[in-house]
Amino acid sequence: MKSRVEPTRLRRSPNAEAPRGSGRSPFRKIRRLPGAWRLSVLPLLLLAGACGGVDRFPMTWTEPRSDFARELWGLQQLTNYLGVGVGILVFGILAYIVVRFRWRPGAPEPSQVHGNTRMELAWMLAPALLLAVIAVPTVRIIFSTQEDPPPDALTIDVIAHQWWWEFRYPMAEGDTVITANEVHIPVGRTVHLRLTSADVVHNFWVPQMGGKRYNIPNRINHIIFTPEETGVYLGQCAEFCGESHALMKKRMFVHTPEGFDEWLRNEASPAVEPTDSALIIGQQLTIQNCAACHIIEGTDAQFGRAGPYLTHFARRRTLAAGILDNNAQNLADWIRDPQAFKPGALMPNLGLSEDEIGYIVAYLQTLY
């Protein structure tokens, strides 16, 4: 007859080192609470974890920096307050009913009620009234954000590509200043963005400047807003547009009026002509290998349209649509193998030698 062997319970010594990754859970004490209390505490913790402002969440829309974004945030706050009020009322009534009419031993059967016309009317009319309260400012904001821009508005054409942004500034003289992935605007002046796409549907979104708006091929959509504070604001394509959708970022720079005028004058000028022999070699290699897709004003690279303009490339803080800092190492790595950073990108591996890449990087870094 086989004896029964009881399983041994392993016990860890109180002085033993805790296994890696077994730190105390912040929810350890919450798990000891009754189920109803857990449900009430966890949403508060989640809400607290969502707080942190623009330093923690740079793409937050809870800190608006334009008139358009401020109107949207005000509407969201109204909806939040009404929702919280309804929730408190409903759960308060529910708690009262649960306590007041709970089952008691020996209690008689409660009276049976078959409908209450007043209550039924109340819970139909109350939601309709709340929806009306939300609908009125919503319709007003929709119409106010679709109005024609003022005559002195700064017009910028925004063309979305897979996976980068093109910004065109029509000039009064008939010329057009073109840049990529970083849009510059002046504070306090109305901005009119005309949105379209060169390939598939994209979605322009800079949260602190306003809501989302589609970039659709062969169609022009509009965003009109007035920035209220200088700074750098992050944006992102908000519509799935292919393999590297998540890597299609942008930055919006809000300058003082004088700073914006200085930036625009510089962007309207041609590229600086190199004088150093190494930079001249770099310019020649850039034209030979990059001119089929990129334009550099003031050089022979005048025909490429598939990629971003490079005339003042060195002034940009980032490259590859905002996913890399614009420095020599990142630029060399990008030229060496673009697909390693942005799968599906149209820019091919050109098969350049390390010396050729070095010359091209040195030249591109002079394009201020």
Secondary structure, 3 states (H helix, E strand, C coil): CCCCCCCCCCCCCCCCCCCCCCCCCCCCCHHHCCHHHHHHHHHHHHHHHHCCHHHHCCCCCCCCCEHHHHHHHHHHHHHHHHHHHHHHHHHHHHHHHHHHCCCCCCCCCCCCCCCCHHHHHHHHHHHHHHHHHHHHHHHHHHHHCCCCCCCCCEEEEEEEECCEEEEEEECCCCCEEEEECEEEEECCCCEEEEEEECCCCEEECCHHHCCCEEECECCCEEEEECECCCEEEEEECCCCCCCCHHHCEEEEEEECHHHHHHHHHHHHCCCCCCCCHHHHHHHHHHHHHHCCCCCCCCCCCCCCCCCCCCCCHHHCCEECCCCEECCHHHHHHHHHCHHHCCCCCCCCCCCCCHHHHHHHHHHHCCCC
